[in-house]
Amino acid sequence: MLAWKVAYPKHFFMSRGNHESKNLNKMYGFEGEIKKKYDKTTYDICSDLFCNLPLCHRINKKVFVTHGGLFSKDNIKLE
């Protein structure tokens, strides 16, 4: 995805989701997996990248886009 962002910086947008935090990376195993396969420096780079992703985007000054996560229960509706 980073290659797409570099190739198309004005057309490809990345935003921070609910799992891009140090606590959740540790809880769900991302931290351990990266440190095992690579090293702490690689994990720190990924973590810094996640922490610097924007929380939302505004497209054409009209559309607000953000990651809202998924509900833990089925049949949830926004009304």
N, C-alpha and C positions, 0 to 999 in steps of 0.2 A: 504494500500500500504506500509505503514511503516513496518508492520509485514512481508511482502514479502521481503523487503529490509534487515531486520534483519535475516530472515531465509536463504536467498540466496544472500549474499552481493556481490559475484563476478559474479552473473548471472542476477541480477535485478537492473536496473538503473533508477533513477528518475532525471529529469532535470526541470529547471525553464522555465515556459511558459510566455506568455505575460500578464497573469492575476495575476501572483504571485508578486504583488507589493502592497504597502500600499495604493497608490492612487486608483488603480483599485479595490482593496478589499473594499474600502470605497464606491466607485462609484457604484459598482454592488451589494452591500448589504451583502457581506460576513462578514465584520467587525460587522455590526449591528446584524446580525443573531447569530454570535458566542457570542457576548457580552450579547444578550438577553437570549440565551439558557444556557450559561455557565457563563463566567465572563471575565474581561479584561485580567487577567493572561493567560487564555487559548488562547485568541486572540493573545496576545504577543508571546506566544510559537509558535503558527502557523505561525505568521508573521516572526519570527526569522528563523524558518525552511525554509520557502519559500525563504527568502533572502540569505540563505546559500546553496541552491540547485545550482548545476553547470549549466551554460548556455548551455553547449554542452558536447558531449562524442565523443571519437574516439575509434572505435571497431577494434581490431586486427591491429591497425596502418594503416587501409585502409579506413574505412567508417566513415565519419563525420556526426554526428546526432545532430540536434538542433530543437527546436520548432520554427516554422516560423509564426505561427498564420494563420488565414484564411482571404482571401480577402473579403471586404464588397460588392463587385460586382461579379456577375456570369460571366462565360466565360473568365476569366483571365488566360492566359497561360504564362509560363516562356519559352521564346525563345531566 
